[in-house]
């Protein structure tokens, strides 16, 4: 529901956070591989719009997902 509301709002910052939340939920539910794409896309979109707060929080999260896939070297 959050994703739909964010998309409908047209607010890019809200849309990126909804995308990040989708990836984070996937990660928390044990679906690390599925989490990677939305987490990385959210981060790229946040950087593209000049969001200085989102990437600070969002940069570490894809690394958690990569680590959860068992690839500790890439996660680091």
ChimeraX attribute file (.defattr): number of C-alpha atoms within 10 A of each C-alpha:
attribute: neighborCount
match mode: 1-to-1
recipient: residues
	/A:1	7
	/A:2	14
	/A:3	17
	/A:4	10
	/A:5	13
	/A:6	18
	/A:7	16
	/A:8	11
	/A:9	11
	/A:10	10
	/A:11	11
	/A:12	15
	/A:13	17
	/A:14	18
	/A:15	22
	/A:16	25
	/A:17	21
	/A:18	21
	/A:19	23
	/A:20	27
	/A:21	18
	/A:22	19
	/A:23	27
	/A:24	24
	/A:25	14
	/A:26	19
	/A:27	22
	/A:28	11
	/A:29	10
	/A:30	14
	/A:31	16
	/A:32	22
	/A:33	15
	/A:34	16
	/A:35	25
	/A:36	23
	/A:37	16
	/A:38	20
	/A:39	27
	/A:40	19
	/A:41	15
	/A:42	26
	/A:43	24
	/A:44	15
	/A:45	19
	/A:46	23
	/A:47	14
	/A:48	9
	/A:49	11
	/A:50	11
	/A:51	15
	/A:52	10
	/A:53	10
	/A:54	18
	/A:55	17
	/A:56	11
	/A:57	10
	/A:58	19
	/A:59	15
	/A:60	13
	/A:61	22
	/A:62	24
	/A:63	19
	/A:64	18
	/A:65	25
	/A:66	20
	/A:67	16
	/A:68	16
	/A:69	15
	/A:70	11
	/A:71	12
	/A:72	12
	/A:73	8
	/A:74	9
	/A:75	16
	/A:76	10
